[in-house]
Amino acid sequence: AIAGVSEITSVSTVGNSRITLQFDLSRSIDGAARDVQAAINAARADLPSDLRSNPIYRKINPADAPALVLALTSDTIGQGRLYDAASNVLQQRLSQVAGVGQVTLGGSSLPAVRVEINPTALAKYRIGLESVRAGLAAANANTPKGAIEVGDLRYQIYTNDQARTAAEYRDLIIAWRNGAPVRLSDVAEIIDSVEDIRNEGQANGKRSVLVILYLQPNANIIETVDKVKELLPELQAALPNDVDVTLAADRTTTIRASLKEVERALTIAVILVVLVTFAFLRSVRAGFVPSVAVPVSLVGTFGVMYLMGYSLNNFSLMAMTIAAGFVVDDAIIMLENIQRHVEDGVPRLEAALRGAREVGFTIVSMSLSLIAVFIPILLMDGIVGRLFREFAVTLSVAILISMVVSLTATPMMCAYMLRAPRRDAEARHVNWPARVSERVFGAVQTGYGRSLGWVLRHPGLTMLVFLGTVVLNIFLYVEIPKGFFPQQDTGRIVGFIRADQGISFQAMRRKFREFVAIVRSDPAVENVVGFTGGFQTNSGFMFGSLKPLAERDVSADQVIARLRVRLTQVSGASLFLQAAQDRSEEH
């Protein structure tokens, strides 16, 4: 009944059920969350009365990879206490960080006292299981303890006599036989353990509890991860001294590296555009005029991006890199036309007005035709449209701003900076770089003229080559492999382990440890973390980080290929490995 729900799926296991709601892209996730909470409250009366807690919801993408994985290890503290510390300290605090959608724990469960009953001893004393259950429930009943009244004062007793350790349960009397008490330790083994012993967490070969962070939709991954890292020293101080918190997996490493590379490419593109402009115009004054259009257009685009709520990501920076070559074209057209009038002896101010009037319509039509190319992307629906819309909008805004700059700032600069060329004797004193470049450009123009003349003399052969090129393009378009995103080496691998549903947890744990040992032994792998059990006892997950590219001679796909050969040696379970791919919408 909630508006905007496009798909509902569910996964259920013993004692656990997970329902995934998928909404239309047009639906606000915050508004959808409020509707989900209202639906949960309305359905509470129809749910079983013995639920341990009300259903809870999280705003995440279930298909998204975790942004961070923290590993808690200790040489002295057991898994139960590690999980308790992670649950009460890390999970509660990290869930409050802006941008974090869900914090899940793996590798263990909360501390608990386990009572493993001996059926033979129960039969010997003729005690039923219900008597044991009633005795345990009575020992844990948090009931009023009464009060003490002394004169005019009344003292309420608030002591808590609930049993919390195995030693407190061993002397619990569950029945009387032949005038003697039968204690719990007579019919069962009581140990300090955890609620669910069918859990196994590993971090580089050590028992561990994993803290896995998922982001909210539309959250900025770099800002969110930075906030979490700032909190880590504070959280480490709140944990016991012998608990080590390590950053096992960080998805922002490759994102930061890719952003740095795109920023470097943008800087190089701007420098090359300016240098090429100076080289072809062969004048410092003339080259400076269109060169101003590049930084002004890019800075103006940044301002519009800020107002629209965009971020500096791979798509927006890629658009800026492409725009660096587009934004200078309009200014050069305006400059060349004004320079033509200046060379004919027209005063500079009049030449600027006349030149701008002549090519103004041309510049507007060129800019609008470039933007028209991106209209299909701007109107595209679905995930692909959501991904590429920011790219198209950024590039379109840059072109529009460059058009305005070329129609206003460029003519103004030409009116004050251009000067008429020198004549006769002065021309002989032109510097040698200008003379060399003039000869080179003359040779290129001569070669182009000869090739154009040959093409015009052989029209039939020219059309035949044109048709062959079209056919070849169609063939290559059909034959080239297709994909949603190109494969890239992010230095991360993800593994999913699945065994037969009838496998015991003990066997699954053994196979899981074998898988971890095999992956860790690969020379290109830096660290491996994972867990099995909990939600499904016949499955598990593994997250691996590879060494930097400079320290390994193979790609992530090659590492996976050679690991698969070795992993086939483990029988009874399968490990599916894949290279983790970062999506460009992850800002």
C-alpha angles and dihedrals in degrees: 000000000000113000117247099022108144101172139010123196132170140195120197133187134163108309095354138079129179124194120193119203118198116198134196114269090243092061119096110239092217093053090046090052091055091051091049092051090050090050091050091052092048092050095047093095091057095050123093113279094226096065110134090222141353117277113272130206134213130199102227142119105250090205093053122105118240116269094213136011118197122192123208116201135169137177095211109026121080126236093259095058091043090054091045091053091047092048098046099036113022103029096047095047098041092050088064094057112110110253097024110120102180139359115201129184127215139178101051144008140235120302116268142161112250121208111199106192124213107222092200092057091048091053091048092056092036093235122151126221090246090063090054092048092049091050092051092047092050091051090054099043109124097211131159112279097203133238142271120228120200116176109302094350130085121198117201114211111227100170117139115222097178114136114243106167134054092246090060091054099047095078094044110131111226100170146353123239125180090348093304127107121247109215127205092247089060093065104025146032112243119201138168105247141127135285094253117027092183093090132102127182125184132189113180092328097316127108107259147167113229125214109202120194124202124188130235116248112276092013118144103245097202094050092045094049091047090054091050092049090051088055096049097085090050092048092046089055090053092055126080113281095248095054116101120203114199131180101241099175132010118183094192093070094082092036091056091047093050092048090050091052092049091049089051091049090050091052092048091047093054092048093049093048091052093046093048090049092053092045095054098039090046092206131096092212094048093042093052093059099064092033089067090060092066101060093034092053093045094047090048090050090053089055093052090047090054092051091049093050095247123149135214101266137143094276098047093044091047088054090051091051092053091043091057088074096040100049095060096055097075092048092051091051091051092045095050093050093048091045089055091059092045090054089052089059100259113146112260098245093047091045090053092051093045095045093048091049092052100049101026093097091046092054092048092050092047093051094047091048090054091050091048088065089066097048093094090053092047090052096042116120132211131031094321091053091048091052099047100035093084090051093051095045093049093050093045092051091050091053092048093050091048089052091054091046092050092051095047118016097034097056090044092053092045091054091059105027107040121086134187116268119258118257137219111329094020091055091062090063095059109132118264097247089061091049092049093048090048090055092047093049090046091053091049091050091049092050091048091050092053093048091048091051091052091051092050091051092053106044095155095055090044092056090046091055089047093053091046090053091052092049091047091052091052091049094049092047090056096043101043111096115255127223142160093236131004117258114256137178107245095166093243132105129189125204131196118197122203130175134175114296091239095059118118120237091242091058092043092052091052092051091045091056090049090053092050092049092051094049092045092052093062109105092224095056117094102184139350129202130174147139140215134196127030107090094023122012095202096056140056144176132231130193119195132187120204126214118262115282091251090061098047131054098207136065126244091258091054090050090052092047094056093042091055091058091055095040091060087071089073106083127205097033138057130218116204111202127193136169111253111241123206115220119221093231089068099097 
